[in-house]
Amino acid sequence: MEALRGEMGIAGVRLDDGQVLKADLYVDASGFESILVGEGLKVPYQSFSPALLCDKAIVGTWPRSGEAIGPHTSVRATDGGWCWQTEHETVIACGHAFSSAHLKEEDAERQLRALYPKAASIRVLKLKQGRYENCWVDNVIAIGSAAAFVEPLASAGPAVLAFACQWMAQSLVDGDRVVRPTIRKQFNKRWRRLVETERDFLSLFYKYNNRSEPFWSESREKAQLGDLEPVVKLYHELGPDSLHRHTLLHENDPLGLEAYFSVMVGQKAPWDIPFEPTQEDREVWQKVQETWRRKAESALTIEETLRMMMSAGPGPAQRPMGRAMQPVA
């Protein structure tokens, strides 16, 4: 496939069979190739690789055979990267993101198979971490990894894609289906902020790791926190204090202060002022824990949720309240 340039940006797309497709607006969903925005329009690219070292991933799947569906993705650190296991309805997926400067491909696959011996359909992916200067250029909007990519340790990629699609649709509605420069400018500004939030959040995991292997030591040294620097500075002085949340983060931050603090507390990042909870603090925390425990106990299992989603029964307004919908006293 080839992108054809024109006065308005992309004039057409020539397919492999020679056919040329033309449109008023193009969506570049060509993945890392970025055929329209990258190759066609030559938009400048900003690499995140100086700070994020993983440049390859080995991925695989195996059929589910009666195992309970886990409610979350499991992540494990390795010498030169990290492995993950994700749950799906009929298959289980796994992968190993790693730095080829610190770990050979065959060793990365060996470590993956040691953790997930059932893994099949193994393939190697090259990770291109970074973003284009803009994702909406002239008459082209790039989405997904055609516009930007940050390794999936923070698992925010699908959310970024969903936000971009939602904003694109709303922008066209607001502009009466006309590509207006002011809307395009604000779209790009909002998108860049979202991608960089994802990158900065991921950097927290690397900045506060306590492993001694060369990969993790270098990741710790090179981590770039970007707009999270004020958050980190306040945390080191006061701990996870949320008083100034509205000045520390931009208005549309998709994660929130608690997400950043949870990573730093989980990674045991220190702060200066010792904290000894009062008896009242302990009682409040106990009530919070009990509330969430009761909510969890009344929730639907994953299997129940899947059956409800696929059910052809009555609509939500007619369906009786399930256990997860019962009010908690």
N, C-alpha and C positions, 0 to 999 in steps of 0.2 A: 504494500500500500504506500502511496506517495501523496504528500500534501502539496497542493498547487497554490502559489501565492497570488494575491490580487490586491487591488487598491484598498479594500476593506479588511484585509487580513488574509483569510483563506478563501480562495475562489472556488475550490473544489477538491475532491479526494479521488485519486485514481486508484482503482482496485487492481489486484494482481491480473485479472482477466482483461484489463484495458478500459473497463467501464469507468466513467467519471460521474460521481455523485455531487450534486450541488445543493446548497441550503443557505438560508439567511443566517442561521446560528448553528455552530458546531459544538458538540460536547466531546472532548478528548478523554476517552476512557481506555487508552492504549497501554496503561501500566507504565513500567519503567522506561519503555521506549519513547513515550511522550511524543508521538508522531506529529501532532499538530502544533502544540505549544513549544516543545523543545526543538524538534527537527525542522518543522515548517516555519515557525515564527522566530526561531533563534532567541528565545527569551533567556536572559542571563540566569544562571543557576547558582545557588548558594549551598555548598556542601556542609553537612554537619559532621563529616567524618573526622575532623581534627579532635573533636570532643567525644564522639560516639564511635567506638572502635570496631564494633561488629560489622563485618562486610560480607558475610556469607551465612547461609542457614541450610541445614539438612532437615527435610520434613518427610513424614510418612504417616500412614494410617493403618488401622486394622479393624475388621468387622467386630461389632459388639456381639458378645455371646452370653447374654444373661447377666452381665455386670450391672450393678446399680449405676444410674446416671449421676455423676457427681455434680454438685451445685456450683462449681467454680473451676477455674483453670489452676493447675498445680505448676509451680515453677521451682527449679532446682539450679543452683550455681554449679558450674564446672570450672576446670582449670582455666579455660580460655573463653568462657562465655556463659551461657545458661540454657537449660532445657525446659520445655513446657509440655504439658498434656492438656488438651482441650476436649470437652465432652460434647458429643452430638447424639442425635436420636438413634442412628443405626451404626455409626462408626466412632472410633476414638482416634484423635489425631495427636501427633507429637512432633516436636521439632527441636533442633539445637542451633541457636544463633551463636556465632563465634567469630573471633578475629583470626583471619588467616595469617596474620603476622605473629600470632602467639600459639596457634594450634593447627596442625596439619589436617587436611580434609579427612584422611583415613582414620586419624585418631578421633576426630569429632564424630565420625560415623560409629566408630567402635564404642565411644562413650554413650551415644544415643541408644545403640542396640543393647548395651548392658543395662540401661535403665528401663527400656521398653522392648523386650525380646520379641514381642509379637509384631513389631512394626514391619510393614511391607510397603511396596511402591515407593521406595526411597528415592528422593531426587534432591539435587543441590540447587539452591537459589542464590543469586548475587544480590546483595542488599545495597541499594543506592540511597543513602540517608542524606536528606536535605530537602530544599524546596526551590521552586522557581520564584523569581522576583515578584511576579504576579501570576495568578491562575486564570484570571479573566482578561484576555488581551484581544483587542479588536473584536472580531466576531466569533471567538473561541473561548469556551470555558473548560479548563482541565479539572478533572475530579480524581479522587483516589490517588494512587501512586503515580499517575501521570502528572500530578501537580506537586506532590510532596510525599515523603515517606519518613517515618520514624519507627525504628524497630519495635516490635510488639510487646516488649516487656511491660509497658504500662497499659497495653491493650486498648488504646484510645483510637486506633485507626478507623474502625467502623463508625464510631461516633463522629469523627471529623468528616467522613464521607457523607453521613446522614445529614449533618448540619449544612454542608456545602450544597447538597441537593435541595434541601428545604429553602435555603437562602436564594438559590438560583430561581426556583419556582416563584417565590414571593417577589423577587426583584423584577421578574418579567411581568407579574401581575401588577405591581405598583407602577411600572413604567409603561403600562398598556401595550405590552409585547414589543416595545421598542427598546433597543440597547442604548441606554442613555449614559453619557460619560460620568455624570455625578454618581449615579448608582453603581456603575462599574468600579469607580475609585473607592467608594465606601465598602463595597463587597470585598475587594482585594485587601483593604486595611483590616477588615474584620477577620478574613481568612488567615492572613499572616499572623495575627495575634493568636488565633486558635492553634495554629501549627506550632508556634513558638512556645505556647503554654504547654503543649504536649511534650516538646523537646525539653523544656525546663523541668517539668515534673519527672521525666525519665532520669534527668541528670541527678536528681536528689538520691535516687537509688545507688548510683555509682559514687557520688560524692561521699556518702556516709557508709560505704561498705567497709568491712574490717578484715577482709581476706588479704593474704600475703603474696599470692601468686602474681607474676609480672603483669598479667592482663588486668587484674583488679587494682593493683597499685597504680598502673598507668591511667586506668579509668578514673581513679580517685583524684589523681593530680590534674588531669585534663578536663574534668567535668566543668561545664559552663552553666551557671544557674540563671543567667540573664535577668529577667524582671523579678525573679524570686530572691535576689540579693537582699532587699529590705526585709523580706519575710524571714530569711535565715538569720539576719543580724539581730532582729527583734527576738527571735526564738533563743538565740545564744545568750542574750541578756536577761530575758524574762521567762523563758520557757514557752509552752503552748498557750499564749495569752491572746484572746480574740477581741480585745477592746477596740483595736484600731483596724478591724477588718476592712472597713469601707475606704480607708486611705491606703492600705497596703496592696489591695488588689483592684484591678480595673472592674468596672461595673458588670461586665458580661463574662467574667471569669467562669468557665464551665465546671471547675472542680471545687473551688471553695477552700477557705483557709484550713478547715478540718482535714481535708485530703492531704495537704502538704504537711501539716503537723503530724498526722498519723504516720506518714513515712518516716519523719525524723524521730518521733518517739519510738517507732518500731525498730529503727536502725540504731537506737540508743545514742543519738546525738546529744551532747551535754548542754546544760545551760547554767548560768552563773548563780542564780538565786536558789538556795535550797528550798524545797517545798515539803512541808509536813501537813498533811490534811487534818482538819479538825474532825471531831466526832460528828458534827453536822455534815461536813463534806462526805464523810464515809457513809452516812445514812442516806444522803441524796444519791450517791453513786450506787448504793445497794438497791434503791428503788428503781433507778434507771436500768440496772442489770435485770431486775426481776420483770420489769415491763417488757423488755426485749426478749427475755426468756419465754414469757407467756405468749408473745406474738409468734415466736419461732415454733413453739409447741402446737399452736393452732393453725399453722400454715399448711397449705397443700404440699404434697410431695411432688417431685418433678414428674413422676409417672401420672399422677392425678391431674397435674396441670396440662400435660400433653393430651390426655384423654379429653379434657374439657375443651381445649383449643380445637381439637379435630372433631368434636361432637357436632352432629347435625340437629341437635335438640333445640329447645326454645332459646330466644335471645336473652341477653343479660337481664333485661327488665322482668322477664318471666321466670328465669331460672331461680330455683331456691337458693338461699344463702349457703355456701359451703363453709367448711370449718375456718378457712382463712378469712371469710367475710363476717364472722361472728364478732360483735362488738366486745372489746375487752373492758371489763368493769374496773 
